[in-house]
Amino acid sequence: MTGKRKVVVIGGGVIGLCSAYYLWKDGDDVTIIEKREIGSGSSGENAGFISPSHFIPLSSPGVITQGLKWMFNPESPFYIKPRFDIELLSWLWKFRAATNERQMRTAMTLLRDLTQASLRLSEEMVITERLECGLQKRGLLMLFNTDRGRQTNTHEAELAHELGIDARILSRIDLQRLEPGATFLAMGGIYFPGDAHVSPTAFVSALASFLQAKGVLIQTETDMLGFESVDSHIENVWTSHGVMEADAYVLAAGSWSPRLLEDLGIQLPLQPGKGYSVTIPNPSVKLTIPAILTEARVALTPLDGTLRLAGTMELAGLDESINMRRVKAIVKAVPRYIEGFDPDSVDCSTPWEGLRPCTPDGLPYIGRFRNYRNLIAATGHAMVGMTLASITGKLVADLVAERPSTIDITPLNPDRYL
């Protein structure tokens, strides 16, 4: 495509907004359609990590064995809602096939390149456009309190070193020196100094306001009803606010993406993975560096005087109900790692939940669909949506402009399971 292009971005989460940003930078005429409010899905009150340390895909060796152990614990970090669902069974079969050492290492190299590029782009965007979102580059701690956790984290540090990622093994004393405001019960941890974090709500809000001020049209409360195509070309999209025509369409609808593709006859293997968060005002534990509690799979993020706790992975379909027992399990995990945290004092009455779009191999879908060349996928980012948002937006803009990208995205092909 040459000249000014008209592009419709379907989805107003962080992936859709970053796609719109880089399309706007290219001079394109951009419209975002969002079925609810901007950032109302999994881009809302998540942990806010922008983490080059997240280079290991979800489908790594050993994850199935661990998942089976967790399955029958109602407070475990992982849960699959019992149901007969052909799409879920197919996804699980593909997930199983991806949990091997060879595929993991191939994915690790790509995720390293994507996450590091995304952090650079995020910093550049925030500084250049003066986005008030609390971006801080203070690193990330992985805390462990069992021998198994130590082995897991040590192995992860070794893999990081192989990829050239700085990862430092810390004792409890080292943790105390690094974070003197907290008293650690954890046996030790791994410190990734290259990680950053933001307030995801503030980032999404600031970027949306910036884009609107620059002429990007954002239509909220707009349902996507279907595509109209002619000879493998998307002619327009039907929405609850009328028909929209464009030169290119970007599918950034997260966990709802497969449904939107049904009338095109495209099956996109993707399962919603529900997560929760609770944000504590004036916390008793004063962290300055975000942390992940390894065994509990709980993230802790200090955000402007608050502490956000986030975790769990529930494969329950497009079910947005809240399981309070699992929410409380997130809070109950913290005292095992940090002294002085009282879970009973935390108000869990209004938790946040979001459905993270998970692919079988742990890699997002970014690329053109083979049968519809002006339809571009930008979905399937699971728990690294905030981390990969900026690079995804840049790659989407490259695809629309038909220019080569600096990263080979062939493994991210949305048709890879056909």
C-alpha positions as CSV (number, residue, x, y, z in Angstrom):
1,M,0.0,0.0,0.0
2,T,1.2,3.5,-0.7
3,G,-0.1,6.9,0.3
4,K,-2.5,7.6,3.1
5,R,-4.3,4.4,4.2
6,K,-7.6,4.0,6.0
7,V,-7.3,1.4,8.8
8,V,-9.9,0.0,11.3
9,V,-8.5,-1.4,14.5
10,I,-10.9,-3.8,16.2
11,G,-10.2,-3.7,19.9
12,G,-9.4,-0.9,22.3
13,G,-7.0,-2.6,24.6
14,V,-3.3,-1.9,24.9
15,I,-2.5,-3.9,21.7
16,G,-5.1,-2.0,19.7
17,L,-4.0,1.4,21.0
18,C,-0.3,0.7,20.3
19,S,-1.2,-0.5,16.8
20,A,-3.2,2.7,16.3
21,Y,-0.2,4.8,17.6
22,Y,2.3,3.4,15.0
23,L,-0.3,3.5,12.2
24,W,-0.9,7.2,13.1
25,K,2.8,7.8,13.0
26,D,2.8,6.4,9.5
27,G,0.2,9.0,8.6
28,D,-2.7,6.6,8.3
29,D,-6.3,7.5,8.9
30,V,-7.1,5.3,11.9
31,T,-10.4,4.3,13.6
32,I,-10.5,2.1,16.8
33,I,-13.7,0.3,17.6
34,E,-14.2,-1.1,21.1
35,K,-17.2,-3.1,22.4
36,R,-17.0,-1.6,25.9
37,E,-14.7,1.2,27.2
38,I,-11.0,1.7,26.3
39,G,-8.9,-0.8,28.3
40,S,-11.9,-2.5,29.9
41,G,-10.6,-6.0,29.1
42,S,-7.3,-7.6,30.2
43,S,-5.5,-4.3,29.6
44,G,-7.0,-2.8,32.8
45,E,-5.7,-3.5,36.3
46,N,-3.1,-6.2,35.4
47,A,0.4,-6.3,36.9
48,G,1.7,-3.7,34.5
49,F,5.0,-5.4,33.7
50,I,7.1,-4.6,30.7
51,S,9.4,-7.5,31.1
52,P,12.3,-8.8,29.0
53,S,12.6,-11.4,31.8
54,H,9.4,-13.1,30.4
55,F,11.2,-15.0,27.7
56,I,10.0,-18.5,28.6
57,P,6.7,-19.3,26.8
58,L,3.6,-20.6,28.7
59,S,4.0,-24.0,27.0
60,S,7.3,-25.0,28.5
61,P,8.4,-28.5,29.5
62,G,7.0,-29.6,32.9
63,V,4.1,-27.2,32.9
64,I,1.6,-30.0,32.2
65,T,2.8,-32.1,35.1
66,Q,2.6,-29.1,37.4
67,G,-0.8,-28.1,36.1
68,L,-2.2,-31.6,36.8
69,K,-1.0,-31.3,40.4
70,W,-2.8,-28.0,40.7
71,M,-6.0,-29.1,39.0
72,F,-7.8,-30.4,42.1
73,N,-6.7,-27.6,44.5
74,P,-9.4,-24.9,44.5
75,E,-6.8,-22.3,45.6
76,S,-4.1,-23.2,43.1
77,P,-2.7,-20.8,40.5
78,F,-4.1,-22.9,37.7
79,Y,-7.6,-24.2,37.0
80,I,-9.6,-25.6,34.1
81,K,-13.4,-25.4,34.4
82,P,-14.8,-28.9,33.8
83,R,-16.8,-28.9,30.5
84,F,-17.0,-30.7,27.2
85,D,-15.7,-28.2,24.7
86,I,-14.2,-29.4,21.4
87,E,-12.2,-26.1,21.0
88,L,-10.7,-26.4,24.5
89,L,-9.7,-30.1,23.9
90,S,-8.2,-29.2,20.6
91,W,-6.3,-26.3,22.2
92,L,-5.0,-28.6,25.0
93,W,-3.8,-31.1,22.5
94,K,-1.8,-28.4,20.6
95,F,-0.5,-27.0,23.9
96,R,0.7,-30.5,24.8
97,A,2.6,-30.8,21.5
98,A,4.3,-27.5,22.1
99,T,5.7,-28.4,25.6
100,N,9.1,-29.6,24.4
101,E,12.6,-28.4,24.8
102,R,13.3,-27.7,21.1
103,Q,10.2,-25.6,20.6
104,M,10.7,-23.8,24.0
105,R,14.2,-22.7,23.0
106,T,13.1,-21.5,19.6
107,A,10.4,-19.4,21.2
108,M,12.7,-18.1,23.9
109,T,15.0,-16.4,21.3
110,L,12.1,-14.8,19.6
111,L,10.5,-13.6,22.8
112,R,13.8,-12.2,24.0
113,D,14.0,-10.1,20.8
114,L,10.4,-9.0,21.0
115,T,10.4,-8.1,24.7
116,Q,13.6,-6.1,24.5
117,A,12.5,-4.2,21.4
118,S,9.2,-3.6,23.0
119,L,10.7,-2.1,26.2
120,R,12.8,0.3,24.1
121,L,9.8,1.4,22.0
122,S,7.7,1.8,25.2
123,E,10.3,4.0,26.8
124,E,10.6,6.0,23.6
125,M,6.8,6.4,23.3
126,V,6.3,7.5,26.9
127,I,9.1,10.1,26.8
128,T,8.4,11.4,23.3
129,E,4.6,11.8,23.8
130,R,4.9,12.7,27.5
131,L,2.5,10.0,28.6
132,E,1.8,10.1,32.4
133,C,1.7,6.5,33.3
134,G,4.3,5.9,36.1
135,L,6.9,4.1,33.9
136,Q,9.8,3.0,36.1
137,K,12.7,0.8,35.2
138,R,13.5,-0.8,38.6
139,G,13.7,-4.5,37.5
140,L,11.8,-7.5,38.7
141,L,12.4,-10.0,41.6
142,M,11.5,-13.7,41.4
143,L,11.1,-14.8,45.0
144,F,11.2,-18.5,46.0
145,N,10.6,-20.2,49.4
146,T,11.2,-23.9,48.5
147,D,14.0,-26.0,47.2
148,R,12.0,-26.7,44.1
149,G,11.4,-23.0,43.6
150,R,15.1,-22.4,44.0
151,Q,15.8,-25.0,41.3
152,T,13.2,-23.5,39.0
153,N,14.5,-19.9,39.4
154,T,18.2,-21.0,39.1
155,H,17.4,-22.8,35.9
156,E,15.6,-19.7,34.6
157,A,18.6,-17.6,35.4
158,E,20.9,-20.0,33.5
159,L,18.6,-19.8,30.5
160,A,18.6,-16.0,30.8
161,H,22.4,-15.9,30.8
162,E,22.4,-18.1,27.6
163,L,20.3,-15.4,25.9
164,G,22.4,-12.5,27.2
165,I,19.8,-11.4,29.7
166,D,21.1,-10.1,33.1
167,A,19.8,-12.3,35.9
168,R,21.3,-12.2,39.4
169,I,20.8,-14.9,42.0
170,L,20.2,-13.4,45.4
171,S,20.2,-14.7,49.0
172,R,17.7,-13.5,51.6
173,I,20.3,-11.1,52.9
174,D,20.8,-9.8,49.3
175,L,17.1,-9.3,49.0
176,Q,17.0,-7.3,52.2
177,R,19.8,-5.0,51.0
178,L,18.0,-4.5,47.7
179,E,14.6,-3.8,49.3
180,P,15.3,-2.5,52.9
181,G,11.6,-1.5,53.3
182,A,10.4,-5.1,53.4
183,T,11.3,-8.0,55.6
184,F,11.7,-11.2,53.5
185,L,10.8,-14.7,54.5
186,A,11.6,-16.0,51.1
187,M,14.7,-18.2,50.9
188,G,16.1,-16.1,48.0
189,G,15.3,-14.8,44.6
190,I,16.4,-13.9,41.1
191,Y,16.8,-10.2,40.2
192,F,16.2,-9.1,36.6
193,P,17.4,-5.5,36.6
194,G,16.4,-4.8,33.0
195,D,12.6,-5.0,33.6
196,A,10.2,-2.1,33.9
197,H,6.6,-1.5,35.0
198,V,3.8,1.0,34.5
199,S,0.3,1.7,35.7
200,P,-1.5,-0.1,32.9
201,T,-4.7,1.9,33.4
202,A,-2.8,5.2,33.3
203,F,-0.9,4.0,30.2
204,V,-4.0,3.1,28.3
205,S,-5.9,6.2,29.3
206,A,-2.9,8.5,28.4
207,L,-2.3,6.9,25.1
208,A,-6.0,7.0,24.2
209,S,-6.2,10.7,25.0
210,F,-3.1,11.4,23.0
211,L,-4.4,9.5,20.0
212,Q,-7.8,11.3,20.1
213,A,-6.0,14.7,20.3
214,K,-4.1,13.7,17.1
215,G,-7.3,12.8,15.2
216,V,-7.6,9.1,15.7
217,L,-11.3,8.2,16.0
218,I,-12.1,6.0,19.0
219,Q,-15.6,4.5,19.0
220,T,-16.5,2.8,22.3
221,E,-19.6,0.8,23.1
222,T,-19.5,-0.4,19.5
223,D,-20.2,-4.1,18.8
224,M,-18.4,-5.7,15.9
225,L,-21.1,-7.7,14.0
226,G,-19.2,-9.2,11.1
227,F,-17.0,-8.8,8.1
228,E,-18.1,-8.5,4.4
229,S,-15.6,-9.9,2.0
230,V,-15.2,-10.3,-1.7
231,D,-12.6,-12.6,-3.3
232,S,-10.4,-12.9,-0.2
233,H,-10.6,-9.1,0.4
234,I,-12.3,-7.6,3.4
235,E,-14.6,-4.9,2.0
236,N,-16.0,-3.6,5.2
237,V,-17.1,-4.4,8.7
238,W,-20.6,-4.3,10.2
239,T,-20.9,-2.7,13.6
240,S,-23.7,-1.6,15.9
241,H,-23.0,1.9,14.7
242,G,-23.0,1.2,11.0
243,V,-20.7,0.0,8.3
244,M,-17.1,0.9,8.1
245,E,-14.8,0.6,5.1
246,A,-11.1,0.6,5.1
247,D,-8.0,-0.5,3.3
248,A,-6.8,-2.7,6.1
249,Y,-8.3,-4.2,9.3
250,V,-6.4,-5.1,12.5
251,L,-7.9,-7.7,14.7
252,A,-6.8,-6.8,18.3
253,A,-9.9,-8.1,20.1
254,G,-8.0,-10.3,22.6
255,S,-10.0,-13.3,23.9
256,W,-13.0,-12.4,21.7
257,S,-11.0,-12.7,18.4
258,P,-12.0,-16.2,17.5
259,R,-15.7,-15.4,17.6
260,L,-15.2,-12.4,15.3
261,L,-13.5,-14.7,12.7
262,E,-16.2,-17.3,12.6
263,D,-18.2,-15.8,9.7
264,L,-14.9,-15.8,7.7
265,G,-14.5,-19.6,8.3
266,I,-11.3,-19.0,10.2
267,Q,-10.5,-21.1,13.3
268,L,-8.0,-19.4,15.5
269,P,-6.8,-21.7,18.4
270,L,-7.1,-19.4,21.4
271,Q,-8.4,-19.8,25.0
272,P,-9.2,-17.1,27.5
273,G,-7.1,-17.4,30.6
274,K,-8.8,-15.5,33.5
275,G,-6.7,-13.6,35.9
276,Y,-7.5,-11.5,39.0
277,S,-6.0,-8.5,40.8
278,V,-6.5,-6.7,44.0
279,T,-5.0,-3.2,44.6
280,I,-4.2,-2.3,48.2
281,P,-4.0,1.4,49.2
282,N,-1.4,2.3,51.8
283,P,0.0,-1.2,52.1
284,S,2.0,-2.3,55.1
285,V,4.6,-3.8,52.9
286,K,6.7,-1.1,51.2
287,L,8.1,-2.5,48.0
288,T,9.8,-0.4,45.3
289,I,10.6,-3.3,43.0
290,P,7.9,-5.5,41.5
291,A,8.1,-9.2,42.4
292,I,6.7,-12.5,41.4
293,L,6.1,-15.2,44.1
294,T,7.4,-18.2,42.2
295,E,5.5,-21.1,43.8
296,A,2.3,-19.2,44.2
297,R,2.5,-17.5,40.7
298,V,1.4,-14.2,42.3
299,A,2.7,-10.8,41.0
300,L,3.3,-7.8,43.3
301,T,3.5,-4.3,41.7
302,P,4.1,-1.1,43.7
303,L,2.0,1.6,41.9
304,D,1.9,5.2,43.2
305,G,1.6,4.4,46.9
306,T,-0.5,1.2,46.3
307,L,0.4,-2.4,46.0
308,R,-1.3,-4.5,43.3
309,L,-1.5,-8.3,43.7
310,A,-2.3,-10.2,40.6
311,G,-2.4,-13.9,39.7
312,T,-4.2,-17.1,38.7
313,M,-4.9,-18.7,35.3
314,E,-8.4,-20.1,34.8
315,L,-9.4,-21.7,31.5
316,A,-13.1,-21.2,31.8
317,G,-14.1,-19.9,28.3
318,L,-15.5,-16.4,28.0
319,D,-16.8,-16.6,31.6
320,E,-16.2,-13.3,33.4
321,S,-17.6,-14.4,36.8
322,I,-15.3,-14.0,39.8
323,N,-14.3,-16.9,42.1
324,M,-13.7,-15.2,45.4
325,R,-11.9,-18.2,46.9
326,R,-9.2,-17.9,44.2
327,V,-9.0,-14.1,44.7
328,K,-8.4,-14.6,48.4
329,A,-5.8,-17.3,47.6
330,I,-3.7,-14.6,45.8
331,V,-3.7,-12.4,49.0
332,K,-3.0,-15.4,51.3
333,A,0.2,-16.2,49.4
334,V,2.0,-13.1,50.3
335,P,2.8,-13.8,54.0
336,R,4.7,-16.9,53.0
337,Y,7.3,-14.6,51.3
338,I,7.2,-11.2,53.1
339,E,6.8,-10.6,56.8
340,G,4.3,-8.1,58.2
341,F,1.6,-8.6,55.5
342,D,-1.9,-9.2,57.0
343,P,-4.2,-10.9,54.4
344,D,-7.2,-10.4,56.7
345,S,-6.8,-6.6,56.4
346,V,-7.1,-6.6,52.6
347,D,-10.5,-5.7,51.1
348,C,-11.2,-8.3,48.4
349,S,-14.8,-7.2,47.8
350,T,-14.1,-5.5,44.5
351,P,-11.4,-7.5,42.6
352,W,-10.6,-6.9,39.0
353,E,-10.7,-9.8,36.5
354,G,-9.5,-10.0,32.9
355,L,-9.4,-12.7,30.2
356,R,-5.9,-13.1,28.8
357,P,-5.9,-14.5,25.2
358,C,-3.7,-17.7,25.3
359,T,-2.3,-19.5,22.3
360,P,-1.2,-23.2,22.4
361,D,2.5,-22.4,21.9
362,G,2.8,-19.3,24.0
363,L,3.5,-17.0,21.1
364,P,1.0,-14.3,19.9
365,Y,-0.6,-14.2,16.5
366,I,0.8,-11.3,14.6
367,G,0.6,-11.3,10.8
368,R,-1.7,-11.3,7.7
369,F,-4.3,-14.1,7.3
370,R,-3.5,-16.1,4.2
371,N,-7.0,-16.0,2.8
372,Y,-7.7,-12.3,3.7
373,R,-4.6,-10.3,3.0
374,N,-5.9,-7.0,4.3
375,L,-6.8,-8.6,7.6
376,I,-4.0,-8.5,10.2
377,A,-4.0,-10.4,13.5
378,A,-2.6,-8.8,16.6
379,T,-3.9,-11.0,19.4
380,G,-3.0,-14.0,21.6
381,H,-0.5,-12.2,24.0
382,A,-1.6,-14.1,27.1
383,M,0.1,-12.6,30.2
384,V,2.6,-10.5,28.2
385,G,0.2,-8.1,26.5
386,M,1.6,-5.0,28.3
387,T,5.1,-6.2,27.7
388,L,4.7,-6.8,23.9
389,A,2.2,-4.0,23.1
390,S,4.6,-1.5,21.7
391,I,6.5,-4.0,19.4
392,T,3.2,-5.5,18.3
393,G,2.0,-2.0,17.3
394,K,5.2,-1.4,15.3
395,L,5.0,-4.8,13.6
396,V,1.3,-4.1,12.7
397,A,2.3,-0.8,11.1
398,D,5.0,-2.5,9.2
399,L,2.6,-5.1,7.9
400,V,0.0,-2.5,6.8
401,A,2.8,-0.4,5.0
402,E,4.2,-3.6,3.5
403,R,7.7,-2.9,4.7
404,P,10.1,-5.4,6.2
405,S,10.4,-5.6,9.9
406,T,13.6,-5.9,11.9
407,I,12.3,-9.1,13.5
408,D,11.3,-12.3,11.7
409,I,7.7,-12.8,12.7
410,T,7.2,-16.0,10.6
411,P,6.6,-18.1,13.8
412,L,3.8,-15.7,14.8
413,N,1.8,-16.5,11.6
414,P,-1.9,-16.6,12.5
415,D,-2.4,-19.5,10.1
416,R,0.3,-21.7,11.7
417,Y,-2.3,-24.3,12.9
418,L,-4.1,-24.7,9.6
